[in-house]
Amino acid sequence: MNRSLLREFIEFLMVTKKWWLAPILMVLLILGVLILFGSASPLSPLIYGM
């Protein structure tokens, strides 16, 4: 039984009815991706210039 992390998280939200966690985690994920790609990519002047 190998479940993906996303599927397990969705099942957790359905069982515990803690839907307010989803937007918080999505924002944290987006910020993490921006920091990761913004620090070591040629696109960093475009990200920080906005």
C-alpha positions, -999 to +999 in steps of 0.1 A: +000+000+000+019+030-013-001+062-011+010+095-024+014+123+001-012+145-017-038+118-016-032+111+021-034+148+029-067+151+011-081+122+030-069+138+062-088+170+053-119+151+045-119+131+078-109+159+102-129+187+084-099+210+087-103+227+053-087+259+065-053+242+064-054+238+026-049+275+016-022+280+042-002+251+029-007+262-007+006+297+001+036+282+019+043+259-010+042+288-035+065+309-014+089+281-011+090+275-048+095+313-054+124+314-030+140+282-044+138+294-081+143+331-073+176+326-056+194+305-082+179+312-115+183+336-144+148+348-137+156+363-103+159+399-116+124+395-130+110+381-098+126+407-075+120+435-100+082+433-097 
